[in-house]
């Protein structure tokens, strides 16, 4: 992909949601987020195996108190409250999710549904929230 492609994509609020991203495209995405003045929060999920750890990591990256994310139904509202008021949008990069996806597949799915719900809530306010799950190229190729 290219920075220009991502730059145009990030501006499309109606397309914002949860997507897989090959690790080779992370730098271009980061640059496009900067061009769009979108904060980009990187969530390192290495060693994350369960719901509680995932919620703590997300709360920590969003500078939220851990009790704000006790279940996934609270997440869309909590992430909305954590959004910088002057940010036109935001990008979340979830990296190193291999263990979580392998050991807590259902919880990972619930988290992605909560992120998708948060994107829909942000879209109603005219702001895009993008979530990208970064995958190794070999994993990304296996999806297709």
Buried (B, 14 or more C-beta within 10 A) or exposed (E): EEBEEBBEBBBEBEEBBBEEBBBEBBEBBBBBBBBBEBBBBBBEBEEBBEBEBBBEBBBBBBEBEEEBBEEBEBBBBBBBEBBEEEEBBBBBBBBBBBBBBEEBEEBBEBBBBBBBBBBEBBBEEEBBBBBBBBBEEEBBEEEE
